[in-house]
């Protein structure tokens, strides 16, 4: 799931479509912090990224923050 300005977008195909048709052509990402903490949920990790977005032809950068949660996936192979 991706949430953009309160709009919830689910599914890989819908997320790619949303990101493909954003109302700008160029965007420079500048990450300022990455903070990670262990999560008790299935030995995962909580990651919080913040920084700036500079759109083409815009004088001021936009601030962003993005929290995400990772969960390891175990793969089992049988011979």
C-alpha positions in Angstrom: 0.0 0.0 0.0 1.1 3.5 -0.8 -0.5 6.6 0.7 -0.1 9.9 -1.1 -1.8 13.0 0.3 -4.4 10.8 2.1 -5.1 8.7 -1.1 -4.6 5.0 -0.4 -3.2 3.1 -3.3 -3.1 -0.7 -3.1 -1.3 -3.3 -5.4 1.9 -3.1 -7.3 0.2 -2.2 -10.6 -1.7 0.7 -9.1 1.3 2.0 -7.3 3.4 2.0 -10.4 0.6 3.8 -12.3 0.4 6.5 -9.6 4.2 7.0 -9.6 4.3 7.1 -13.4 1.7 9.8 -13.8 2.8 12.3 -11.1 2.4 15.9 -12.2 6.1 16.6 -12.7 8.9 15.2 -14.8 12.0 15.6 -12.7 12.6 15.3 -9.0 15.9 15.3 -7.1 15.9 13.3 -3.8 18.3 14.3 -1.1 18.2 12.0 1.9 19.2 13.6 5.2 18.6 10.9 7.8 18.0 7.2 7.9 17.0 5.8 11.3 16.5 2.1 11.9 15.1 0.2 15.0 14.5 -3.5 15.5 10.9 -4.4 15.4 9.4 -7.2 17.5 7.0 -8.1 14.6 8.6 -11.2 13.1 12.2 -10.0 13.7 11.7 -7.1 11.3 13.0 -3.6 11.3 11.4 -0.2 11.4 13.1 2.3 9.1 12.4 6.1 9.0 13.9 8.1 6.1 13.7 11.9 5.8 15.0 14.4 3.4 14.2 16.9 0.6 12.6 16.7 -2.8 13.6 19.4 -5.3 11.2 19.6 -8.3 12.4 21.1 -11.6 11.8 24.8 -11.9 11.0 25.2 -8.2 13.0 27.5 -5.9 12.2 25.7 -2.6 12.7 22.1 -1.7 9.8 20.0 -0.3 10.5 18.1 2.9 9.6 14.4 3.1 9.6 11.6 5.6 8.9 8.0 4.9 8.5 5.2 7.5 8.6 1.6 6.4 8.6 -1.7 8.1 10.6 -4.7 6.9 9.9 -8.3 7.7 12.3 -11.1 6.7 11.0 -13.8 4.4 12.5 -17.3 4.9 12.9 -19.5 1.8 13.1 -23.2 2.2 14.6 -25.5 -0.4 14.0 -29.2 -0.5 16.1 -31.7 -2.5 
